[in-house]
Amino acid sequence: MLYGIIIGIIAGYIASRLQKGASSGLLVNLFLGLLGGFVGGSLFGLFGLESHSWLGEIVTSVVGAVIVLWVFSKMK
C-alpha cells in the first residue's frame, strides 16, 4: 500500500508539472496519481499493455493523470 501511495505522489507531481507547470500540493498530487493509475491502467489494458516495474507504473500513472487533468481543464 505504501508503494502505491509513493508511486501516486510521484506520478501526480510529474503530471501536474507537465500540465500546469507547478505542483498542486501533496494530497492533490496523491489523488491525481492514484486516479491517473486507474485511468492509465484501464487505457493501457484496452491496448493489451501492462507494466511490470516501478518505472512502468509511474509512466502508466502519469499518462492517466495527464488525461484526467486534460478532461478537467475542458470541463471548466
FENJOKA-V439534 format. One record per pair of residues at least 12 apart in sequence whose C-alpha atoms are under 6 Angstrom apart, sorted by sequence separation. I is the first residue (numbers start at 1). J is the second residue. If there is no record, write none. Layout:
# FENJOKA-V439534
i->I j->J
i->I j->J
This chain:
# FENJOKA-V439534
i->13 j->29
i->12 j->29
i->12 j->30
i->9 j->29
i->12 j->32
i->40 j->60
i->9 j->30
i->12 j->33
i->40 j->61
i->8 j->30
i->11 j->33
i->40 j->63
i->9 j->33
i->37 j->61
i->40 j->64
i->8 j->33
i->36 j->61
i->39 j->64
i->8 j->34
i->37 j->64
i->33 j->61
i->36 j->64
i->36 j->65
i->33 j->65
i->32 j->65
i->11 j->58
i->15 j->62
i->11 j->61
i->15 j->65
i->11 j->62
i->15 j->66
